[in-house]
Amino acid sequence: MDTTEISTKGSRDDEHSSWLEVEDAVPFTRTKTTKAATSVKRWSTVVNATLLVLIVTMPPLIILGSRLGASVVWIKSTVAGIGSQRENVVESKKDVLLGGLLVPGFDEQSCASRYQSTFYYKNMTRQPSPYLIKRLREQEALQRRCGPGTEPYIRASERIRTGATTDVDHIDGCSYLVLISYRGLGNRILAATSAFLYALLTDRVLLMDPGYGDTLPRLFCEPFPGTTWLLPRDFPVSNFKDLNESAPEAYGNVAVNRSGSVSGLRFVYLHLDHGASPANLLAYCDDHREFLHRAQWAVLRADQYIAAGIFFNPAYRDELDRLFPRKDAVFYLLSRYLLHPTNEIWGMVTRFYNAYMKDADERLGIQIRVFDSNKPLQRILDQVLACTAQEHLLPGVVRKKEGGGVPPPIPTAGARSKAVLITGLSSWYHDNIREMYWKSATAGGEVVSVHQPSHEGYQRWFHGDHDVKALAEIYLLSLTDRIVTSGWSTFGYAGTGLGGLTPYIMFRGLDGLVPSPPCTKAMSMEPCSFAVPHFDCTKKEIDRDVIQVDVPHVRACEDVFWGVKLTDTV
């Protein structure tokens, strides 16, 4: 644990208690006061003053009469009611259903984040389209009608168990997409969100592999009302987690070696890992009318954000245009619908936020991921400081004069405060930035506090406590006002997208030097897709390594030159 605030309240040792033990916060915490709230406050002040005058000038008999107790109670309750009206107005202005993304009726106590998160975020960065809302309600109905425990699911499970492979296009009107859970938490978040988009486009029920150690239920609440998205333990394909590109069921083998015939196959396997072969990337080009629709079951392996690749398919473009008029909002809207952290994680998020971030005038997130070393690197720290200086994200400090330090400035009531949230596996970067603002005053008099919730040392996959802390930090990053992320990092992509933030992306240095420039403002808040078709989907010439240049709203990523991302920039 390494959460430290630079202030006059005490030393680091005074604040050594774990952030997990900070007192539970009031659920509905706001960070900004709206214009409506300001006007209510002014009105409340006038009424309070008027009430005080009335009380003071009131004839003694009114106050000292036989109902003294009742009068006092009435006065107290009235004043208290007036004072609380500002809070009620602010709360009523928040849309807990996120513009129709969510539906009412879930048990709020079992998953507080579903309806509470709106009180921690700013207003919705992008609004959902009416058509997206309509399709989400239809998907929910499909998940309930065909999901685990239903008669259609039991029949479908029996078919895949016995190997029944006749045309299943219209059996019960139910088909399924199973997502294999693997790799790091950021990878899994991106894969789950974009797999949901694919399920939505192809009318398939999304079923999630809970992961090794059944980590998924500890991380996220159930997203669909009246059903589960968890793949049952008795799923008949026992070795589905071991599937790879060489499997007979792999899309590339079916398309190239079987001419699209699914006869004798219990399912089709979609291998869309970041290192997928061109033949398997053909899955992006399947318009679901070739042969996938004849497979009731599809099993998907993805460790990345596959949504941008789906836009390469001309067959889906009209539907995608209706779903997402703003193409830079795909991950933001779908993740806010689908992903709701459990109470364990949401409690960690809100306690930390309210203790260390809530009262700051501005919150800056800095996400540090080092791929080529397990030890702290000075050049990474230099790059972080160069980026924040270039983009004016952190204030400069006063340099010491020869012969002594600079006298501290006189505290002023109007000094701006900035809370800096740093996430990473090492505490070294946090400690150095914190020490910089401890030893030196800011040039403009700003008050800077620096915090890091945890530093695990190294990444561990499917380790329960490790994933819990990681997810809490992803959500804390999403609650910042501005954010700096490390290039190539799915962890950073997730935190950025959940918050609807356009990040400053630090380039990955491949020569041991600080890149110049150290970072750039991203073109959109969408994650980068690492593996997409490097051929024209309409021609399917997989031996040609040429990125399509005519795909609307798809551009090369800032940090991964072979990757692409969605953007409204055309």
N, C-alpha and C positions, 0 to 999 in steps of 0.2 A: 504494500500500500504506500502510495506516495502522493498524497494530496496535500498541497501546501499553498497557503495564501500569504502574500507579502503585505503585511499591514502592521499597525502598531498594537494590535490586540494581543500579540504574544508570539512566542517562538514556534518553530516547527514542532518541537516536542509537545507544546501545549495543545496542538491540534492533531496529535498522533492517533487518536481513536479512529477506528476503521470507518470508512464511509458507509459500510454496510450497517453500522450501528447508529447512524444519525437519526434523530427523531423523525417519525413518519410525518410527511408533509400534508397540509390540507390539500385535498384532491384537486380542486379547481383553482389553479394558480395562474394568474396572468402576468405578462411581462411588460405590456404597454397599456396605457390608458387611452381609450378611444375618445374621439371628439364628443360622442354622445355622453360618455361617462363624465367628461369635463363639464359639460353643460349641466348634468345632473348634480355634480359636486357643487357648482355655483348656486344652483337652486336650493340644494340642501343647506348651504351655508346661510342663505337668506332666511329660509324657514326656521332654522335653528335659532338665529338671532331674534326673529320675530317672536318665537315661542318663549325665549328667555325673557324678553320684555314683558310679554303677557303674564308670565309667572311672577316676575318681580313686582309688577304693578297690580296684580290681582288682589282684590279685597281680602283681608285676612280671614274673614268668615268662610270664604270659599276653600281656602287651604286648611284652615284649622277646624273645620266642621266635623261632624260625627263620622264622615267617611275619609278621614285623613289617610288611612292606609291605602284605600282604593285610589285616592287622588295621586299619592306618590307613585303607586304602581303604574297608573295611567301615564303620568309624566315620564317615568323611566322608559316604559314600553314605547311611547310615542317617539321620544328622542332616539331610542335605539333603532326603531323602525325607519326613521328618516335617515339615519346614518348608514343603514344597510341597503338603502335603495340603490345607491351607486353600484354596489357589488351585484345586485340582482339584475340591473340593466346591462352591465358588462357581460354577465353570464348569459342573459337571454339573447344577446347579439351573436353568440357563438352557435354555429351550426354543427351539432354533434353527429349528424348523419352525413356530413361532408358533401352537401349538395345533392344528396340522393345516392351516393356510392354505397352507403350502409343502410341496413334496414333496422327498424326498432324490433324489440321483442327478445333480444338476448339477455341472459342473466348478467346484470351489471357487476354483481359481486364476484362472479367466477372469472371475469375477464375485464378488469377495470379499464385497461388501456383502450378498449374498443371505442368507448364513448368519452373518455377523459382526455385523450390525446389532443383533441382540438383546443383545449384550454392551455396547452403548452406551446403549440405551434402558432405561428402567425396565420393570417387568413390564407385560404387555399391559394397556392401559387397558380394552379390551373383548375378550371372547373370541368367536371365531367359533362360530356354531351348527353342529351336526352336519349340518343340511340345506345350509347354505352350503358346507361342505367337500365334501359329496357333489356338489353342482352344479358346483363348481370342477373336480372330477375329470372330470365329464362334459364340461365345456367344453374342458378340455385334450384329451380324446379327439377331440372335434369339430374342434378346431384342427389336430390331427395328421392326421385322416382327410381333411379337406377343404382344408387350407392350401396355400400355394404349392408347386408342384412335384409335387403329387399328380394322379392322373388326373381326379378330380372337378373340381379347380381348372382344369386345362387345358381340360376340356370347358366349364366355366362361362365361362372367358375367351373361348373361341371363340364362344360364344353371344352375349356382349355385343359382340364385335367384328363379327359378321355381322348383328346386329340381330334375331336370333331372339327372338320375343316371345310364343310360345305359353305356356300356363299352366305355370309352372316350379315349382309348389308342392312337388313331390316328386321332382324330378330329382336323383338321387344323394343326396338328403337333405341337400344343402348349399346354404346361402344365405349372403350376405356383407354386412358393414357396413364401408364404407370411411370413415375419419375424415380430413377435410381438416385439415392442420396450418397454423395461422396465428395471428397476433398474438403477444403476449408469452408468456414461459415459464410464468408462473403460469396464464394462460388455457389453455395447452395441457395442463398437468397436470390441471386440473379437467375439461377436456373429455375427455381420454383416460380418466380414471377413470370418469366417468359414462357415456361411450359404451360402456365395457366392461360396465357394469350393463345397459344396453339390449341389448347383444349377448347377455348371459346370459339375459335374460328372453325374448328372441325367438329363441333358438337360432340365432344367426348367428355366423359366423366374423368376428372383429375383425381388420381389416387397417389398419395405420397408415401414412399418408402420411409419409415420412421428413422432409419439410419442405425448404425452400429450403436448398441446400448440404448436404443429407443430414445434418442436425444430430442427428436422433433417435438413430442408433446410437452417437454419441459421448456421449450423455447417459445412456441407459438400456440395461441388459442385456435380452436376450430373456426374456420372462416365462414362455413356455410350453415345456415339455420336448419335444424332438424335432421342433420346427418353428420357423417364424419368424412374427412378427407384422407384418413390414415388407411394405408393398405393393410388388410387383415393379415394376421400371422400365418393363416393357413392358405395363403396364395399358392396355387398349385405348382407354379414354376419355381422350384426350390433353388435353382442356381442362377436366378436372373441377375444377381449382383455381379456375377462373374462373366457376363456376356461381353464380347468384344467384336472388333471388326471382322474377325474370321468366322463368326457364327453364321450358320446357314440362313438364319432369320434376318441377318443384317440387311438393311435397305440396299446397300451397294451391291450385295450378292444377288438379291432378288431382282434388282433393276437390270444388272449387267449380265448375270449368269443364268437367270431364270426367266428373262424377258417379262418380268412383272407378274409371273404366276405365283400365287400364294397357296396353291394346292399342296396339301400335306403339311402345311405350317400352322402351328397353333397360334402364332403371333408374329408380328413384324418388329424387329429391333432397330431403333433409330439411334445411330452412334454419332452424336453431335458434340463430342469432346473437342477441346481446343486444337487437338492434333488430328482431327478426322481426315480421312482420305477424300479426294475429289469425288470418288464414286459414292461414298456415304453422304457427302454434302448435297448430292442430288435430292435428298429428302426435302431440302428447302424448296425445291422446284416442283414437288408433287402437289398438284392442285386438289388432292383428295378425290379425284375422279379417275385416277389411273388405276392404282391397285390398293392403296391404303384403305379405301372405304370398304374393301372386301375383307379386311382383317378386323375382327371385333376387338382384338387386343393389340395395343402398341406399347412397347417398352422403350423408354427414352433415357439415354445417358447423356447428360450435359453438365459441364462444370463452368459454364459461362452464360452470358446473356445472349440468347439466340434470337431475340425479337427483331433486331436489325436485319438478320438474314431472311426472316419471313417476308420482309418488304421487297425482297428480290423477286418474289413470285407474282407475276401480273394477275393471276387469278384471285388474289386476295386484296388487291389495291383498293377497289371500290369499297369493300367492307371496312378496310382499315381507315379509309378516309372518313367514313361515317362514324366509326368508333372514336377516332382521334383527329379532330380538326387541327389540333396542335400536335405535331409529330414529336415534339420534345417533351411530351407529357405522358408517354406510354408507361414507363416504369413508375413514375410518380403516382399516377392514378391507380394502376393495378396493385402496386405494393401497399398503398394506403387502404385499399379494399381488402386485400388478401392477408396481410401480415399484421398480427396484433400480439405483441409480447405478453407472456403470461404474467400473473400478478407478482411472482418472484422477481422477474426482471423489471417490470414496470415500477415496482417499489424501489429497486436500486436506482433506476433512472430518476424518478421524481425526488428521492431523498438527496441525491447528489446535486441535482439541478437546483433545488430550492436552497440547499446549504451553501453552494459555491458559485452559482451562475445567475440566479434569478434577478438579483438586485443590480447587476452591472448595467451600465448604459449600452454596452455593446459586448457581444460574445463572439470570440474568434476560435474556430476549430483548426487544429493542425494535426493531420494524420500522417504518421511517419512509418513507412514500411521499407525495410532494407532487405534486398533479395540476395545480395552477394557477400554477406558477412553476418556472422552471429555476434560480432563485437561492434561497439559504437564506432562510428567513423566521423572524424572531424569534418570531412568534406560534406557530409550530409547535414551537419549542423550549419556549416557555412552556407549551404544551399538554402536551407530553411530561412536563415536570417537575410540572405540576399533577396529571396523571393518576397518576404514580408516587407523589406525595405523598398524594393522596387514598386510594389503595389500599394505602399503606404498602409499596410495592415497593422503593423506594430510601430509604436512611437520610438523615435531615436532617444538615446540617453546622453546625458551631459558628460563629456570626457573630463577626467581629472586633470587639474593643473599641477605643474611641478611644485613640489614642496608641500602638498597637502590636498585634501579633498575639497569638493565644492560644497559650500554651505547649503543645507537642505532648504527648499523653498517653504514659505509660510503656507500652511494648509488653507485652502479656500473652499467655501461651501459649494462652488460651482464646478469644481474639478471633475472632469469626466472619468468614469471608471471603465476598465476593460477587463473582462474575465477571459483568460486564454485556456482553452481545453486542449491538452496534448494527449494523443493516444499512440501507443507503440509498445513493442515488446521490451524495450530498454527504458530505464528511467534517466539515463545519462543526458539525453537531449533536454528533457524537462528540467533537470537540475541545473544545467548550464544557463538556460534561458531565465529560469527563476533567479539564479544568482546574479545575472546581469542586471535585472531590475531591483534586486536587493542592494547591490553595491553602488548603483548609480541612479540618480534621479532622472526622470524623463524630461526631455527638452521642453515639452509643452505643459508640464505639470500634471499629466494624466496619471491616474492610479491604476497600476497593472497588477493583477493577481494571476498566478499560473498554477494550474491544477492537472494532475494525472491520476485517474482512478486506479489503474493497476499497471503492472509491468511483469509479464509472465516469463520473460527471458527467451522463450522459443515457442513456436506454434505447435499446438497439439490438436489433431483432428478427432472429433467425436469424443472429447473428454468433457463430461458434463459441466463441471465447474468452470473450466476454461471457456467453453462456448457461452455459458451464461454471462460471464464478465464481458466477453467480446461483443455479445449482442447488446448488452447495456451500453457499452461504449459507442456502438454504431448509432444507437438511438440518441445518445447524448450529442454526438456530432451533428445529427440531423436537427437538433434544437438550437444550433448556433446561428448567428446572423450572416457570417461570412466564413469561408472554409478553404484551407489549403490541403491538398491531398497529394499522395505519392503516385506517380505514373505507374501503370500496369496493375494497380492494387484493386482487387474486387471489393475489399473491405471499404476502401475509400469511395468506390462507385456506389456501394449500398448506402452509406451514410449520407452522401450527397443527394442521391435520388429520393430517399425517404423524406428528406427535408425540403425538397423542391429548390435546392441551392445550385447555382452555377459556380463550380469550383475554380480555384486557381490550381492548375495541375503542374507539379514539379516533374521536369523531365528526368528520365533515368539516365544517369551518366554511365557510359560503357567504357570509358577510357581512364577511370580513376580520377577525373577532374570534375570540378563543378561546371555543369553545362552553362552556356551563355546563349540566350538568357536562361536564368534558373527556373523559370516557370512561365505559364501563360494563362490567360483567362479562357476557360473552355467555351466552345461555341454553343453548348447546350448542357443541360443537367442529366442527359441520358448516359447510361453506362456504355462502355466500348464493347463491341462484339469482336472476339478474337478470331473466329473461324467462320467465314461465310463463303458462298460460291465464288470462285475465281474464274467463272465462265458465265456465258450468257444463259440464263435460265430457259429462254425460249428455244435455244438451239441445243443446249445440254452437251456441248463439246467439252467433255471433262479433261481432255488432253491439252486444252488451251488455257494458259495461266494468265487470264486477262480479267481484271475487275470490271464489272459493268459500270459504265459512266453515265448511263441515262436513268438510273434508279432515283426517283424523286426523294428528296429529303434524306438521302444517305451520303455521308461524307467521311473521309478518312479521319481516324482519331488523331488527336493532338499528341498522344503519348505512345501509341502503338501503330507504326506506319502501315502494317498489313491489316489492321483492324478497321472497322467502320462503326459509325454511330449515327443515330437519328438526330435530326435538327430541323428547325424551321427555316434555316438559312438556305436559300436556293440560288 
